[in-house]
Amino acid sequence: MKIKLFFLLTTILIAILNFQGCKKPVTKPQMKGDATADAEIIFAVNVTNSVKGEIKNYLDLNGDVKAKTEVDVYPDAMGKLVGLNISIGTYVSKNQEIGYVDPSKPGMTYSLSPIKSPISGTVTSITGQLGSTVSPQLSVAKVGVLTDINIVAYVSEKYISKIKLGLLSHITFEAYPGAIFKGKIQELSPVVDPQTRMMEVRISLVQKDARIKPGMFAKIKIITESKDKIVKIPSECVVKRYGESFVFIVKEDGVVEKRKVVQGIQIDNKVEIVEGLESDEKVVIRGQTLLEDKSKVKIIEVVNPLNIIDNID
């Protein structure tokens, strides 16, 4: 009896499963114009225009203002310094007596020996002290020609190939914020210091200025290269992938063109484009990280283009 009941239940179960398998699956009808199927990604970007103008490359240096001519003043005789009629800033003439040495010794009296300035100029320092013993080997003062100054700077061995006589420079001083002084390389050391691997450079002011004094600290930008009528853009526009450089150009239909470019001078967030870009093209400056060729974009902001004139200051 139990065996018959088992076979009956098994037969009923198989019949139910066959019935379920024969039923057609119910599919949800697809809505016309389904948003998920038709949606396309549009990227928000900022753009700027490429411009044709000039670009300058430069080398940043620090320097010190020094008098071109500055000499030490020595006495002619050994003895006690008994007179010094100068102070720092005093102007003296060549052969002017600026002090006196008493060369007398116990039991022997001599006339005072004058100390004379070897050049005309301004006293820049005094090292001799009244009452002290001085000799022809010890300087008592320094005299310099303050109307004739230059700026001494040092260039790393790495950059000396870019430096030559006559290069122009822009010079600033903390004492005169906002003021730009023009300079020119006047002297180059013929050797590199083996200890520091630096080469000395002397820069003269194009126009003399009484405000600039020896001892002042100078910030210098030596213009090593200058180009005119080149295409330039902010360096933020350039995307580098797999060792190549690209920019994205926005076309009138809101689609971008991925374009390979060749870069030239790169300085101060500006870059010269040697190949691959013309002036007055709309270049993506922000939002280009995920862009590919023919991506659709929406311009959110137009950023002001670079100045045509390259003001490195």
C-alpha positions as CSV (number, residue, x, y, z in Angstrom):
1,M,0.0,0.0,0.0
2,K,2.8,2.4,0.9
3,I,4.6,1.6,-2.3
4,K,1.6,2.5,-4.4
5,L,1.1,5.8,-2.5
6,F,4.8,6.7,-3.1
7,F,4.5,6.1,-6.8
8,L,1.3,8.1,-6.9
9,L,2.9,11.1,-5.2
10,T,6.0,10.9,-7.5
11,T,3.8,10.9,-10.6
12,I,1.8,14.0,-9.4
13,L,5.1,15.9,-8.6
14,I,6.6,15.2,-12.1
15,A,3.4,16.4,-13.7
16,I,3.5,19.7,-11.8
17,L,7.1,20.3,-12.8
18,N,6.4,19.6,-16.4
19,F,3.5,22.1,-16.4
20,Q,5.6,24.8,-14.9
21,G,8.4,24.3,-17.5
22,C,6.0,24.6,-20.3
23,K,4.7,28.1,-19.3
24,K,6.1,31.0,-21.3
25,P,8.3,33.4,-19.4
26,V,6.6,36.8,-18.7
27,T,8.8,39.6,-20.0
28,K,8.4,43.2,-19.0
29,P,7.7,45.3,-22.0
30,Q,10.6,47.8,-22.8
31,M,9.4,51.4,-22.5
32,K,9.9,53.4,-25.6
33,G,12.9,55.8,-25.3
34,D,14.3,54.2,-22.2
35,A,16.5,56.8,-20.5
36,T,19.1,54.3,-19.4
37,A,19.6,53.0,-22.9
38,D,19.8,56.3,-24.7
39,A,21.7,58.4,-22.1
40,E,25.2,59.7,-23.1
41,I,27.9,61.0,-20.8
42,I,28.6,64.8,-21.1
43,F,31.7,66.1,-19.3
44,A,31.8,69.6,-17.7
45,V,34.9,71.5,-18.7
46,N,36.6,74.9,-18.6
47,V,38.3,76.1,-21.8
48,T,40.8,78.8,-22.8
49,N,42.0,80.1,-26.2
50,S,45.5,79.4,-27.5
51,V,47.3,82.6,-28.4
52,K,50.1,83.7,-30.7
53,G,52.7,85.8,-28.9
54,E,56.1,85.7,-27.2
55,I,57.6,83.4,-24.6
56,K,60.8,83.8,-22.5
57,N,62.9,81.3,-20.7
58,Y,65.0,82.4,-17.8
59,L,67.3,81.4,-15.1
60,D,66.6,82.3,-11.4
61,L,69.6,83.5,-9.4
62,N,70.4,85.4,-6.2
63,G,73.2,87.9,-6.0
64,D,74.8,90.7,-4.0
65,V,75.5,94.2,-5.0
66,K,79.2,95.1,-4.9
67,A,81.2,98.2,-5.9
68,K,83.3,97.4,-9.0
69,T,86.2,99.2,-7.4
70,E,86.9,98.7,-3.7
71,V,90.3,98.9,-2.2
72,D,91.9,98.5,1.3
73,V,93.8,101.4,2.8
74,Y,97.1,100.5,4.4
75,P,99.5,102.6,6.5
76,D,103.1,103.0,5.3
77,A,104.7,102.5,8.7
78,M,104.2,100.4,11.8
79,G,103.2,102.2,14.9
80,K,100.3,103.5,17.0
81,L,97.2,104.8,15.2
82,V,96.8,108.2,16.6
83,G,94.5,109.9,14.1
84,L,91.6,108.8,11.9
85,N,89.6,111.7,10.4
86,I,87.1,109.7,8.4
87,S,83.8,107.9,9.1
88,I,81.8,105.5,7.1
89,G,80.2,107.3,4.1
90,T,82.9,110.0,4.0
91,Y,84.0,110.8,0.4
92,V,87.8,111.0,0.0
93,S,90.1,112.0,-2.9
94,K,93.0,110.1,-4.1
95,N,96.1,110.7,-1.9
96,Q,94.0,112.5,0.7
97,E,95.3,112.0,4.2
98,I,92.7,110.1,6.2
99,G,94.8,109.3,9.4
100,Y,98.2,109.2,11.1
101,V,100.5,106.6,12.5
102,D,103.1,107.5,15.2
103,P,106.1,105.2,14.5
104,S,108.0,106.4,17.6
105,K,109.6,103.9,19.9
106,P,110.9,104.4,23.5
107,G,113.8,106.8,23.3
108,M,113.2,107.5,19.7
109,T,110.8,110.1,18.4
110,Y,109.6,110.2,14.8
111,S,107.3,112.5,12.9
112,L,103.8,111.2,12.3
113,S,103.3,109.1,9.2
114,P,100.2,110.0,7.1
115,I,97.8,107.3,5.8
116,K,96.6,108.2,2.3
117,S,93.7,106.9,0.3
118,P,94.9,105.2,-2.9
119,I,91.7,106.2,-4.9
120,S,88.9,108.6,-4.9
121,G,85.7,107.2,-3.4
122,T,83.6,106.6,-0.4
123,V,84.7,105.0,2.8
124,T,82.7,101.8,3.1
125,S,84.3,100.3,6.3
126,I,86.8,101.2,9.0
127,T,88.8,98.4,10.7
128,G,91.5,100.5,12.4
129,Q,90.9,101.7,16.0
130,L,92.6,104.7,17.6
131,G,95.4,103.7,19.9
132,S,95.9,100.3,18.4
133,T,99.1,99.1,16.7
134,V,98.9,99.0,13.0
135,S,101.3,97.9,10.3
136,P,101.7,98.0,6.5
137,Q,100.1,94.5,6.4
138,L,96.9,95.5,8.2
139,S,94.2,97.5,6.5
140,V,92.6,100.3,8.5
141,A,89.8,101.1,6.1
142,K,88.1,100.4,2.7
143,V,87.3,102.9,0.0
144,G,85.0,102.1,-2.9
145,V,83.5,103.8,-6.0
146,L,79.8,103.5,-5.2
147,T,78.7,105.2,-8.4
148,D,80.1,102.2,-10.3
149,I,78.5,98.9,-9.0
150,N,77.6,95.5,-10.3
151,I,75.7,92.5,-9.0
152,V,77.7,89.3,-8.4
153,A,75.9,86.0,-8.8
154,Y,76.9,82.3,-9.1
155,V,75.6,79.9,-11.8
156,S,75.6,76.2,-11.3
157,E,77.8,74.2,-13.6
158,K,74.6,72.6,-15.0
159,Y,73.4,75.8,-16.5
160,I,76.7,77.5,-17.7
161,S,76.0,76.5,-21.3
162,K,73.0,78.9,-21.3
163,I,74.9,81.9,-20.0
164,K,76.8,84.3,-22.2
165,L,78.0,87.9,-22.2
166,G,75.3,90.5,-23.0
167,L,72.3,88.5,-21.9
168,L,69.6,90.8,-20.4
169,S,68.2,90.3,-16.9
170,H,65.4,91.5,-14.7
171,I,66.5,92.4,-11.2
172,T,64.4,93.1,-8.1
173,F,65.3,94.2,-4.5
174,E,63.4,93.7,-1.3
175,A,64.0,97.4,-0.5
176,Y,61.9,98.5,-3.5
177,P,59.0,96.1,-4.0
178,G,57.4,96.2,-7.4
179,A,60.3,98.0,-9.0
180,I,62.1,96.2,-11.9
181,F,65.7,97.1,-12.8
182,K,67.2,96.0,-16.1
183,G,70.6,94.5,-16.1
184,K,73.1,92.9,-18.5
185,I,75.8,90.3,-18.1
186,Q,79.1,92.2,-18.2
187,E,81.6,89.7,-17.0
188,L,81.9,85.9,-16.8
189,S,84.5,84.0,-14.9
190,P,86.6,81.8,-17.2
191,V,86.7,79.0,-14.6
192,V,84.3,77.0,-12.4
193,D,85.1,76.8,-8.7
194,P,86.0,73.1,-8.2
195,Q,84.7,73.2,-4.6
196,T,81.2,74.7,-5.3
197,R,80.9,73.8,-9.0
198,M,79.7,77.3,-9.6
199,M,80.8,80.0,-12.0
200,E,80.8,83.7,-11.1
201,V,78.7,86.1,-13.1
202,R,78.8,89.9,-12.9
203,I,75.8,91.9,-14.0
204,S,75.7,95.7,-14.5
205,L,72.6,97.8,-14.4
206,V,71.5,99.2,-17.8
207,Q,70.8,102.5,-16.1
208,K,72.6,103.7,-13.0
209,D,70.4,104.2,-10.0
210,A,71.6,105.9,-6.8
211,R,69.1,103.8,-4.8
212,I,71.1,100.6,-5.4
213,K,73.9,100.3,-2.8
214,P,76.7,97.8,-2.2
215,G,75.7,95.0,0.1
216,M,72.1,94.8,-1.1
217,F,70.5,91.4,-1.9
218,A,69.2,91.0,-5.4
219,K,66.9,88.5,-7.1
220,I,67.8,88.0,-10.7
221,K,66.1,86.5,-13.7
222,I,68.5,86.1,-16.6
223,I,66.7,85.7,-19.9
224,T,68.3,82.8,-21.6
225,E,65.9,82.4,-24.5
226,S,63.2,84.5,-26.1
227,K,60.8,83.6,-29.0
228,D,58.2,85.7,-30.7
229,K,55.1,84.7,-32.8
230,I,54.7,81.3,-31.2
231,V,51.6,79.5,-30.1
232,K,51.3,79.1,-26.3
233,I,48.8,77.8,-23.8
234,P,48.7,77.3,-20.0
235,S,50.6,74.1,-19.2
236,E,47.5,72.8,-17.4
237,C,46.0,72.1,-20.8
238,V,48.5,69.4,-21.7
239,V,47.7,65.8,-20.8
240,K,50.5,63.2,-20.8
241,R,49.6,59.6,-21.6
242,Y,51.9,56.8,-22.4
243,G,54.9,59.1,-23.0
244,E,53.0,61.4,-25.4
245,S,51.5,64.9,-24.9
246,F,47.9,65.7,-26.0
247,V,45.4,68.6,-25.8
248,F,41.6,68.4,-26.2
249,I,40.1,70.9,-28.7
250,V,36.4,71.8,-28.3
251,K,34.6,71.9,-31.7
252,E,31.4,73.8,-32.5
253,D,29.2,70.7,-32.0
254,G,30.4,70.3,-28.4
255,V,32.6,67.3,-29.3
256,V,36.3,67.3,-28.4
257,E,39.2,66.4,-30.7
258,K,42.2,64.7,-29.0
259,R,45.3,66.1,-30.6
260,K,48.9,65.2,-30.2
261,V,51.2,68.2,-29.6
262,V,54.9,68.9,-29.5
263,Q,56.1,71.2,-26.7
264,G,58.8,73.8,-26.7
265,I,59.7,76.2,-23.9
266,Q,58.0,75.5,-20.6
267,I,58.2,78.1,-17.9
268,D,55.9,79.6,-15.2
269,N,52.8,77.5,-16.1
270,K,53.1,78.5,-19.8
271,V,54.1,76.2,-22.6
272,E,55.1,76.8,-26.2
273,I,53.3,74.4,-28.7
274,V,55.7,73.8,-31.6
275,E,53.3,71.4,-33.5
276,G,49.7,70.4,-33.3
277,L,47.9,73.6,-32.4
278,E,47.0,76.9,-34.0
279,S,46.2,80.2,-32.4
280,D,42.7,81.0,-31.2
281,E,41.6,77.4,-30.8
282,K,39.4,76.4,-27.8
283,V,41.5,74.2,-25.5
284,V,40.2,72.3,-22.5
285,I,42.1,73.6,-19.4
286,R,40.1,71.8,-16.7
287,G,38.1,68.6,-16.7
288,Q,40.1,66.8,-19.3
289,T,41.3,63.9,-17.2
290,L,38.6,61.4,-18.4
291,L,38.2,62.8,-21.9
292,E,38.8,60.7,-25.0
293,D,38.6,61.6,-28.7
294,K,35.0,62.6,-29.6
295,S,33.8,62.9,-26.0
296,K,30.9,65.3,-25.6
297,V,31.5,68.3,-23.3
298,K,29.6,71.2,-21.8
299,I,31.6,74.4,-21.3
300,I,31.2,75.7,-17.8
301,E,33.7,78.6,-17.9
302,V,35.9,80.3,-20.4
303,V,39.3,81.2,-18.8
304,N,41.1,84.3,-19.9
305,P,43.9,83.4,-22.4
306,L,47.6,84.1,-21.7
307,N,49.0,87.6,-22.4
308,I,50.5,88.0,-25.9
309,I,53.5,89.9,-24.3
310,D,55.4,87.6,-22.0
311,N,56.0,89.5,-18.7
312,I,58.3,87.3,-16.7
313,D,58.0,89.5,-13.7
